[in-house]
Amino acid sequence: MFSLKRFILGRRLASTEAKGVKVGNVVGLSIFSSDALSSVAYATQEILASISSSLGGLGVAVAAGAVLAPFYRLSLPVAIAIIILLVILGVSYKQTINAYPNGGSAYLVAKSNLGEMPSLIAGASLLVDFVLTVAVSASSGVANIASAITVLKGHEVFLTIAAIVLVALVNLRGTEDSGKLFAIPTYGFAILLVVLLGSGAVKVLMGHAPTPQMVETSVSTAASVSQFAILIIFLKAFSAGCTALTGVEGISNGVSAFREPRAQNASKVMTWMLIMLATMFMGVTLLANRFNLVYMHSSDPRVITETLLSMLAKAVYGDVETGFSRILYLATMGFTFLVLIVAANSSFAGFPRLAAMISRNRYLPKQFSTQGGRLVFSNGIIILAIVSSLLVWLLHANTDLLLPLYAMGVFIGFTISQASMVMHWRKWRDTEKKWLIKSAINGVGAMTTGVVLVVIIFNKFKSPDHLSGVWIIMLIIPALIWLFLKIHWHYDHIRASLASSRAEPIILYSKSHVIVLVNSIHRGTLEALRYAKAITGSGIVEALNIDFRDESGNPSLVRFALESEWQMYCSEANIPLRFIENRYRQVVEPIVNELDRMRKKEPETLFTVVVPEFVTESIMGNILHNQTALRIKTVLREMPNTVVVSVPYKIGGGHDRDPHIIGTA
C-alpha cells in the first residue's frame, strides 16, 4: 500500500541501523562553524543600521547621499571590540571542549556545576536561540538571494517558510553523511567572500574606491553631537553587532562528533573558525566604510531592503548586470543564501537533541525524547519548524525585526556556560593541573559576557526604536522555565503516585458486569455483543439504551423499533435489553448516573462498558462519526471500578455474519 509519509521520509530504520559517524576537521569546520561564519552576512549590516537609527534619534538627517562619515567610522572600533570579545569567548570555549569531550552545551555544563535553575535558564535560552537561528538565517538567506534576483522581491515570507519546511523534511529523513554536502556552501561562501574582500582591497589600493569626501557632510554637524551621545551610539552599535558571535558555541556542543582525539581536533577547528570569522567580519566592516555604504532599517516592516553584502558586492565588482562581474555577484549571493540555510540546518540538529536531553530529565514532554522511524527526534524537528515559521510569518521574514531579538538569549547561554566552568575547575582543583589559571580564563569570559548582556539589555530597553523587542525574550525565557518546572512537577507527582500504589493491597473483584451500549441494531452492535459474551465468563451481560421520551412523556417510536429488532436478531444471545428513560435528550449523563447507581449497589463489581465504534479511513468520516462515543469514553474513564472498551467495526470490511448466530459467541 502506498504511503505518502514513507515516500517523503523514506523507509523506517531499525535501532540497529544507527550510525555514529565521526567527522574530520575539514568537514567538522563546515558543519559546526556555518552558524558563526554566516553571521558575517548580517553583523556589519546591523552595526550600520544601529548607527543610522541612533543618528535619526538625535535629529541628524540621514540619507543615502548624506551620511556623516565620522559616525559611520564608529563601526570600526565596534568591530574591534567584538573581535576582542570573540577571542575571549573562543579561548573560554576551548577550555569547555577540553573539559567536556563528549559535548559541553550550556545546559549540560550548568546542570553538572550550578544545579537545576541555572541549567533551566540555559536550556530555555538555548531553545529560544535555536528558534531564532532558524528564523534569522533562513530570512537573511532569502533576503540576500532576493537582493540579487529582484523577481523574488515581495515573496520573502513564502520563500523563507518554504526553505524552513524543506530543511525540516531533510532532517526528518535523517540524511546520512551530509557533512561533505554541507562543506560545499560553507567553503564556497568563505572562498567567494575572500575573493570579494581581496577585490575590494585591490580596488582601494589602486585608488578606484570613492573617497570619504564624496558623501561626508560638514564636520561642524558631527561636532555638535556630544561625547556622551557618541558613547551611547557606540554601545548600541556594539550590542547590535554582537549577533556576529552567534554560533560560537557550536563546536563545543558537538565535540563528540569529531574523530579521536576529539578534544584536540575540536580545539583546532575552534581556532580556525575564530580566525576566519574575525577576518571576514573585519574585512566586510572595513570595506563597507571605505566604500561609504549606507544601511538603514526600512520604515515599513513588510518591506525588506537590499542587504549590505549585496551593496558591497555591487560596489566592488561594479557593473553586475553583465559579464564576469555578474557571475561573481550571483555566485557570492547564491553561496551566501546556501550557507545561511546550512546555518539554519544546524539548529535542526541542535534543538531536537537539546529538547530530548531536557525531556529525559522530565522537564519537557517525553515525546521529545522519542526517536521517529528514521532514528531522529522527529517531534523536536516538527516543533522547531512550526515555531520558527510562525515567527517568520509574524515578523514578515524581516531580519531587521528578527535580529534585535537574537543576541540576548545567546549571551545568557554564554554567561551561564562560562560561570559553570569556573565552578567546574574549582570542583576538580585537587586533580586538575593549573586549575586556577583555567578558572580565571573562564571567569574573565563569564564577566565579559555578563557585562555585554547587561549592555545589550540596557540598550534595547533604552532604545526608542520599536524594533528592539527584547522584552519578548525576557517574557519567553521565564515562561519556558515555568513550563519546565510544571512539567517536572507533574512527572514527579505521577511517578510518586505510581510508586506508592504498588504497596496497595490487591483486592479481587467478586463479580463482573458487562454493559453494551446500544443505539440501533447493526453489525457493529452484534460484534460488541459477541465480544461481551466472550469476556463475561460467569458475569452479567446486559444491553443498555437511552430512551428519549416524547413531548407527552411516552416511550419513543425508536424504542418500539429497537425492541422488535432485538427480538428478531438478538434473542438467541440471551442478553437482556434495558432502557434508561430520559426527557432531556441527554446521552452521556444518564449513562453516568446509571453506573453510579449500580456501583453503589454493587461496590465489589467490576463494570465493563462496551462501546461499538465505527472505523473510517477518511478525515470527514471521523468528523461525522464517533463524536458521541468519544464523549462517553472520555467521561467514563474517570469513573472508579469501570473499564471502557471500544469494539471497532468497518463498513464493507468483509466481516459480515449471520446475526442469528450471535448466541454461539
C-alpha positions in Angstrom: 0.0 0.0 0.0 1.4 3.4 -1.0 2.3 5.6 2.0 2.9 9.3 1.3 4.8 9.6 4.6 7.2 6.8 3.7 7.6 8.3 0.2 8.6 11.6 1.7 10.6 10.5 4.7 11.9 7.2 3.4 11.7 3.7 4.9 11.8 3.1 8.7 15.1 2.4 10.2 15.7 -0.2 12.9 17.6 0.8 16.0 20.5 -1.4 14.9 20.9 0.8 11.8 22.0 3.8 13.8 25.4 5.0 12.7 27.8 7.0 14.9 29.6 8.8 12.0 32.7 10.8 13.1 33.9 13.7 11.1 37.4 15.1 10.4 38.4 18.7 11.0 37.7 19.9 7.5 34.2 18.6 7.5 33.7 19.4 11.1 34.5 23.1 10.4 31.8 23.2 7.7 29.2 21.6 10.0 29.8 23.3 13.3 31.0 26.7 12.1 28.4 27.5 9.5 26.2 29.3 12.0 29.1 31.5 13.3 30.6 32.2 9.8 27.3 33.0 8.2 26.7 35.8 10.7 29.1 37.9 8.6 26.2 38.3 6.2 24.3 40.5 8.7 26.6 41.5 11.6 28.1 44.6 10.0 24.7 45.4 8.5 23.2 45.6 11.9 26.0 47.8 13.2 25.5 50.4 10.4 21.7 50.2 10.8 22.1 50.9 14.6 24.3 53.9 13.9 21.8 55.2 11.3 18.9 54.7 13.8 20.8 56.4 16.6 21.6 59.4 14.4 18.0 59.7 13.4 17.1 59.7 17.1 19.5 62.6 17.7 17.8 64.6 14.9 20.7 64.2 12.5 19.5 63.9 8.9 20.5 60.5 7.5 20.1 59.8 3.8 21.8 57.6 1.2 23.8 60.5 -0.1 24.5 62.4 3.1 25.7 60.1 5.8 28.1 61.5 8.4 31.3 59.6 7.7 32.8 60.2 11.1 29.9 58.5 12.8 29.9 55.5 10.4 33.6 55.1 11.2 32.5 54.1 14.7 31.7 50.7 13.2 35.5 50.1 13.1 36.1 50.3 16.8 32.8 48.5 17.4 34.1 45.6 15.2 37.4 45.6 17.0 35.6 45.4 20.4 33.5 42.5 19.1 36.6 40.6 17.8 38.3 41.0 21.2 35.1 39.5 22.8 35.2 36.8 20.1 38.8 35.9 21.1 37.8 35.8 24.8 34.9 33.5 24.0 36.9 31.3 21.8 39.6 30.8 24.4 37.0 30.1 27.1 35.1 27.6 25.0 38.4 25.8 24.2 38.5 25.2 27.9 35.0 23.7 27.8 36.0 21.5 24.9 38.9 20.0 26.9 36.8 19.5 30.0 33.8 18.0 28.2 35.0 15.8 25.3 31.5 14.3 24.9 29.9 17.7 24.3 29.6 20.7 26.6 26.3 22.6 25.9 25.5 25.3 28.3 22.6 23.2 29.7 24.8 20.2 30.5 27.6 22.2 31.9 25.3 24.3 34.1 23.4 21.2 35.3 26.6 19.4 36.4 28.1 22.5 38.1 25.5 25.1 39.1 22.3 23.0 39.6 18.7 22.9 38.4 17.7 26.5 38.0 20.8 27.8 36.1 20.6 24.8 33.8 16.9 25.5 33.1 17.7 29.1 32.3 20.5 28.0 30.0 18.2 25.4 28.4 15.4 27.9 27.8 17.8 30.5 26.3 19.3 27.8 24.0 15.9 26.6 22.8 15.0 30.2 22.0 18.3 30.8 20.4 17.8 27.7 18.1 14.4 29.0 17.0 15.8 32.5 16.3 18.7 31.0 14.4 16.4 29.2 12.0 14.2 32.3 11.5 17.1 34.7 11.2 19.3 32.5 9.0 16.5 31.5 6.6 15.2 35.1 6.4 18.7 36.5 5.8 19.4 33.9 3.2 16.2 34.7 1.3 16.9 38.4 1.6 20.3 38.0 0.1 19.1 35.9 -2.9 16.2 38.3 -3.4 18.6 41.2 -3.5 20.3 39.5 -6.4 17.2 38.2 -8.2 14.7 41.0 -7.9 11.8 39.0 -9.2 11.8 37.3 -5.8 11.2 40.6 -4.0 7.8 40.7 -2.2 7.8 36.9 -1.8 10.3 36.7 1.0 7.9 35.3 3.6 6.7 32.4 1.4 10.2 31.6 0.3 11.6 31.7 3.8 8.9 29.4 5.2 9.3 27.1 2.2 13.1 26.9 2.9 12.4 26.1 6.6 9.9 23.3 5.6 12.4 21.9 3.1 15.2 21.8 5.7 12.9 20.2 8.2 11.9 17.5 5.7 15.6 16.8 5.0 16.2 16.4 8.8 13.1 14.2 9.2 14.7 11.8 6.6 17.8 11.7 8.8 20.1 12.1 5.8 23.4 10.2 6.4 26.9 11.5 5.7 25.6 15.0 5.0 28.7 16.7 6.3 30.5 16.7 3.0 27.4 18.2 1.4 27.4 21.0 4.0 31.1 21.7 3.2 30.2 23.0 -0.2 28.2 26.0 0.9 30.4 26.8 3.9 33.7 26.8 2.0 32.1 28.2 -1.2 30.9 31.2 0.9 34.3 31.6 2.6 36.2 31.5 -0.7 33.8 33.9 -2.5 33.9 36.3 0.4 37.7 36.3 0.4 37.6 37.0 -3.3 35.2 39.9 -2.7 37.4 41.3 0.1 40.5 40.8 -1.9 39.0 42.5 -5.0 37.8 45.4 -2.8 41.2 45.8 -1.2 42.8 45.9 -4.7 40.3 48.5 -5.8 41.1 50.7 -2.8 44.8 50.3 -3.2 44.5 51.3 -6.9 42.5 54.4 -6.0 39.3 53.3 -7.6 37.2 53.4 -4.4 35.2 56.5 -3.6 36.8 58.9 -1.1 35.0 59.8 2.1 34.6 63.4 1.0 32.2 62.3 -1.7 29.5 61.7 0.9 30.7 63.4 4.0 28.7 66.4 5.3 30.1 69.3 7.3 32.4 68.4 10.3 30.6 71.0 12.4 27.4 68.9 12.3 29.4 66.0 13.6 31.0 68.1 16.3 27.6 69.2 17.5 26.9 65.8 18.9 28.1 65.3 22.5 30.7 62.8 23.6 28.1 61.1 25.7 25.8 60.7 22.7 28.7 59.2 20.8 29.3 56.7 23.6 25.6 55.7 23.5 25.8 55.3 19.7 28.9 53.1 20.2 27.2 50.9 22.8 24.1 50.5 20.7 26.1 49.6 17.7 28.1 47.2 19.8 25.1 45.4 21.1 23.6 45.2 17.6 26.9 43.8 16.2 27.1 41.1 18.8 25.0 39.0 16.5 28.4 38.2 14.9 29.1 35.9 17.9 26.0 33.7 17.5 27.0 30.1 16.9 30.5 30.4 18.5 29.5 27.6 21.0 28.5 25.2 18.2 31.9 23.4 18.2 31.8 23.0 21.9 28.3 21.4 21.7 29.4 18.9 19.0 32.8 17.7 20.3 31.6 14.1 20.4 31.1 14.1 16.6 34.9 14.6 15.9 37.4 11.8 15.3 39.8 10.9 18.0 41.5 12.7 19.7 38.1 14.6 19.9 39.1 17.4 22.2 42.3 18.3 20.3 40.6 18.2 16.9 37.6 20.3 18.1 40.0 22.8 19.7 41.9 23.2 16.4 38.7 23.7 14.5 37.7 26.4 17.0 40.9 28.2 16.3 40.3 28.1 12.5 36.8 29.3 13.0 37.9 32.2 15.1 40.5 33.3 12.6 38.1 33.0 9.6 35.2 34.8 11.4 37.4 37.6 12.7 39.0 38.1 9.3 35.8 38.1 7.3 33.8 40.3 9.8 36.6 42.9 10.0 37.1 42.8 6.2 33.4 43.5 5.5 33.3 46.3 8.0 36.4 48.0 6.6 35.2 47.8 3.0 31.7 49.0 3.9 33.4 52.1 5.4 35.8 52.6 2.6 33.0 52.4 0.0 30.8 54.6 2.1 27.9 52.1 2.2 24.7 53.1 4.0 22.3 50.7 5.5 19.1 51.7 7.3 16.1 49.8 8.6 13.0 50.1 6.5 10.2 52.2 7.9 7.8 49.6 6.7 8.4 46.2 8.3 6.9 44.4 5.3 9.5 45.9 3.0 12.9 44.2 3.1 15.7 46.4 1.9 18.7 45.3 -0.1 21.3 43.6 2.1 24.6 45.2 2.9 26.5 42.3 1.4 24.7 42.8 -1.9 25.6 46.5 -1.8 29.2 45.7 -1.1 29.4 43.2 -3.9 28.0 45.7 -6.4 30.3 48.4 -5.1 33.4 46.2 -5.5 32.5 44.4 -8.8 31.0 47.5 -10.5 28.5 46.6 -13.2 27.0 43.4 -12.1 24.4 43.2 -14.9 26.7 41.5 -17.4 29.9 39.7 -17.9 32.2 38.0 -15.3 31.2 40.6 -12.6 27.6 39.3 -12.9 28.8 35.7 -12.4 30.9 36.7 -9.3 28.0 38.7 -7.9 25.4 35.9 -8.3 27.8 33.3 -7.0 28.5 35.4 -3.9 24.8 35.9 -3.2 24.0 32.3 -4.0 26.5 30.9 -1.7 25.5 33.4 1.0 22.0 32.0 0.7 23.2 28.4 0.9 25.5 29.0 3.9 22.7 30.7 5.8 20.4 27.7 5.0 23.1 25.4 6.3 23.3 27.6 9.5 19.5 27.1 9.9 20.0 23.4 9.4 22.5 23.3 12.4 19.6 24.3 14.7 17.6 21.4 13.3 20.3 19.2 14.7 20.8 21.1 18.0 17.2 21.9 19.0 15.8 18.3 18.9 18.9 16.9 20.8 18.7 19.5 23.5 14.9 19.1 23.8 15.4 15.3 24.1 18.0 15.9 26.8 15.7 18.2 28.8 12.9 15.7 28.2 14.9 12.8 29.7 15.3 14.9 32.8 11.5 15.2 32.8 11.3 19.0 32.1 9.7 18.6 28.7 7.1 16.1 27.5 8.5 12.6 27.0 7.6 12.7 23.3 10.6 14.9 22.7 12.9 12.1 23.7 11.3 9.6 21.3 13.1 8.8 18.0 10.9 8.5 14.9 11.1 6.0 12.2 14.2 7.5 10.7 16.1 7.5 14.0 15.8 11.2 14.5 13.9 13.2 17.2 11.0 13.9 14.9 8.8 15.8 17.4 11.6 18.4 18.1 12.2 18.9 14.4 8.5 19.5 13.7 8.0 21.9 16.6 11.1 23.9 15.6 9.8 24.2 12.0 6.4 25.3 13.2 7.5 27.9 15.7 10.3 29.4 13.5 7.9 29.5 10.5 5.3 31.3 12.7 7.9 33.8 13.8 8.9 34.4 10.2 5.3 35.0 9.3 4.6 37.3 12.2 7.8 39.4 11.6 7.5 39.4 7.8 10.8 37.5 7.3 12.5 40.8 8.1 15.9 40.4 9.7 15.7 44.0 10.9 12.9 42.8 13.2 14.3 39.4 14.0 18.0 40.2 14.8 17.3 42.5 17.8 15.7 39.5 19.5 18.8 37.4 18.9 21.8 38.4 21.0 20.2 38.4 24.4 19.4 34.6 24.5 22.8 33.9 23.1 24.7 35.8 25.8 22.6 34.3 28.6 23.9 30.9 27.5 27.4 32.3 27.1 27.4 33.7 30.7 25.9 30.7 32.4 28.3 28.3 30.5 31.4 30.3 31.5 30.3 30.7 35.1 29.6 26.9 35.2 33.2 26.3 34.0 34.6 28.4 36.9 32.8 26.0 39.3 34.0 23.0 37.3 37.6 23.9 37.8 37.1 24.6 41.5 35.5 21.2 41.9 38.5 19.4 40.3 41.2 21.6 41.8 42.8 18.7 43.6 43.3 16.7 40.4 43.4 19.3 37.6 46.7 20.9 36.8 46.7 24.7 36.5 43.1 24.8 37.7 43.4 28.3 38.9 44.6 29.7 35.5 41.8 27.8 33.8 39.2 29.1 36.3 40.5 32.6 35.7 40.1 32.3 31.9 36.5 31.2 32.2 36.0 33.8 34.9 37.1 36.5 32.5 34.8 35.0 29.9 31.8 35.0 32.3 32.4 38.5 33.5 32.8 39.8 29.9 29.8 38.2 28.5 27.8 39.1 31.6 28.7 42.8 31.2 27.8 42.6 27.5 24.5 41.0 28.4 23.7 43.9 30.7 24.8 46.4 27.9 22.5 44.6 25.4 19.5 44.6 27.8 20.1 48.3 28.7 20.5 49.5 25.2 17.5 47.5 23.9 15.2 48.9 26.6 16.5 52.4 26.3 16.2 52.4 22.6 13.3 54.4 21.2 13.4 52.1 18.2 10.2 50.0 18.3 12.1 47.2 16.6 14.2 46.3 19.7 11.6 43.8 21.0 14.0 42.4 23.7 11.1 42.4 26.2 9.6 39.5 24.2 12.6 37.3 25.0 12.5 38.5 28.7 9.0 37.1 28.8 9.5 33.9 26.8 12.5 32.6 28.8 10.8 32.9 32.2 7.7 31.4 30.7 9.7 28.4 29.4 11.3 27.9 32.8 7.9 28.0 34.5 6.7 25.4 31.9 9.7 23.2 32.6 9.0 23.2 36.3 5.3 22.5 35.9 6.1 19.5 33.6 8.7 18.3 36.1 6.3 18.5 39.0 3.7 16.6 37.0 6.0 13.8 36.1 7.3 13.6 39.7 3.8 13.6 41.1 2.7 10.8 38.7 5.9 8.8 39.4 5.4 9.1 43.2 1.7 8.2 42.9 2.5 5.1 40.8 5.3 4.1 43.2 3.1 4.4 46.3 0.3 2.4 44.6 2.5 -0.6 44.5 2.0 -1.0 48.2 -1.7 -1.0 48.0 -3.3 -4.5 48.6 -4.6 -6.3 45.6 -8.4 -6.6 46.0 -10.0 -9.0 43.6 -13.4 -8.1 42.2 -16.1 -10.6 43.3 -18.3 -10.0 40.3 -18.2 -8.8 36.7 -20.9 -6.8 35.0 -20.6 -6.1 31.2 -22.8 -3.3 29.7 -23.1 -3.0 25.9 -24.3 0.5 24.8 -26.8 0.0 22.0 -28.3 2.7 19.8 -29.6 0.6 16.9 -29.1 -2.9 15.6 -26.3 -3.3 13.0 -23.1 -5.3 12.6 -21.2 -3.1 15.0 -23.8 -3.8 17.7 -23.6 -7.6 17.0 -19.8 -7.6 17.2 -20.0 -5.7 20.5 -22.5 -8.3 21.9 -20.3 -11.2 20.7 -17.3 -9.6 22.5 -19.3 -9.1 25.7 -20.3 -12.7 25.7 -16.8 -13.8 25.1 -15.3 -11.9 28.1 -18.0 -12.4 30.6 -17.5 -15.8 32.0 -19.9 -16.2 34.8 -20.6 -12.5 35.0 -23.6 -10.5 33.9 -24.1 -9.1 30.4 -26.8 -6.6 29.5 -27.5 -4.1 26.8 -28.4 -0.5 27.6 -30.2 2.1 25.5 -31.2 5.7 26.3 -35.0 6.1 25.7 -35.7 9.7 24.8 -39.3 10.3 25.8 -41.6 12.4 23.5 -43.4 15.6 24.4 -46.1 13.7 26.3 -43.6 11.6 28.2 -44.4 8.4 26.3 -41.8 6.0 25.0 -40.3 7.0 21.7 -41.0 5.2 18.4 -37.3 4.3 18.2 -37.7 2.2 21.3 -40.5 0.1 19.8 -38.5 -0.4 16.6 -35.4 -1.4 18.7 -37.4 -3.9 20.8 -38.8 -5.5 17.7 -35.3 -5.8 16.0 -33.8 -7.1 19.3 -36.2 -10.0 19.3 -35.5 -10.7 15.7 -31.7 -10.6 15.7 -30.5 -11.0 19.3 -33.0 -13.3 21.0 -30.6 -16.3 20.8 -27.9 -14.3 22.6 -29.9 -14.4 25.8 -28.8 -10.8 26.6 -31.4 -8.6 28.1 -32.0 -5.1 26.7 -32.7 -2.4 29.3 -33.9 1.1 28.6 -33.0 4.2 30.6 -35.7 6.9 30.4 -34.6 10.5 29.7 -36.7 13.5 29.0 -33.8 16.0 28.3 -32.3 14.5 25.2 -29.0 13.7 27.1 -26.8 10.7 26.2 -23.7 10.8 28.5 -25.3 11.9 31.7 -27.9 9.1 32.0 -25.2 6.5 31.5 -23.0 8.1 34.2 -25.9 8.3 36.6 -26.9 4.7 36.0 -23.4 3.5 36.5 -23.2 5.5 39.8 -26.4 3.8 40.9 -25.2 0.4 40.0 -21.7 0.9 41.6 -23.2 2.0 44.9 -25.5 -1.1 44.8 -22.6 -3.4 43.9 -19.4 -1.9 45.2 -17.3 -5.1 44.7 -18.3 -5.4 41.0 -16.1 -4.5 38.0 -18.1 -2.8 35.4 -17.0 -3.1 31.7 -18.8 -0.7 29.3 -18.5 -1.9 25.7 -18.9 0.9 23.1 -19.4 -0.1 19.4 -17.3 2.3 17.3 -17.4 2.9 13.6 -14.0 2.9 11.9 -13.4 5.2 9.0 -10.3 6.0 7.0 -11.4 9.5 5.9 -11.0 12.7 7.8 -14.6 13.6 7.0 -15.7 10.3 8.4 -14.0 10.9 11.7 -15.6 14.3 11.9 -19.1 13.0 11.1 -19.0 9.8 13.3 -17.9 8.6 16.7 -18.2 12.0 18.5 -20.8 10.6 21.0 -18.6 7.5 21.6 -15.6 9.8 22.2 -17.6 11.8 24.8 -18.8 8.7 26.5 -15.3 7.2 26.8 -13.8 10.5 28.0 -16.2 10.8 30.8 -16.4 7.1 31.8 -12.7 6.5 32.0 -12.6 8.8 35.1 -15.1 6.6 37.0 -13.8 4.1 39.5 -14.4 0.3 39.1 -15.1 1.0 35.4 -13.4 -0.2 32.2 -14.3 1.2 28.9 -13.7 -0.9 25.8 -14.2 0.1 22.1 -15.3 -2.6 19.6 -14.4 -1.2 16.2 -16.3 -2.1 13.0 -15.9 -1.1 9.5 -18.5 -0.9 6.7 -17.7 -3.2 3.8 -14.9 -4.9 5.6 -16.0 -8.3 4.6 -16.7 -9.4 8.1 -20.5 -9.6 7.9 -22.0 -12.6 9.7 -25.5 -14.0 10.1 -26.8 -12.0 13.0 -28.8 -15.0 14.3 -25.6 -17.0 15.3 -24.7 -14.4 18.0 -25.8 -16.8 20.6 -22.9 -19.1 19.8 -20.3 -16.5 20.5 
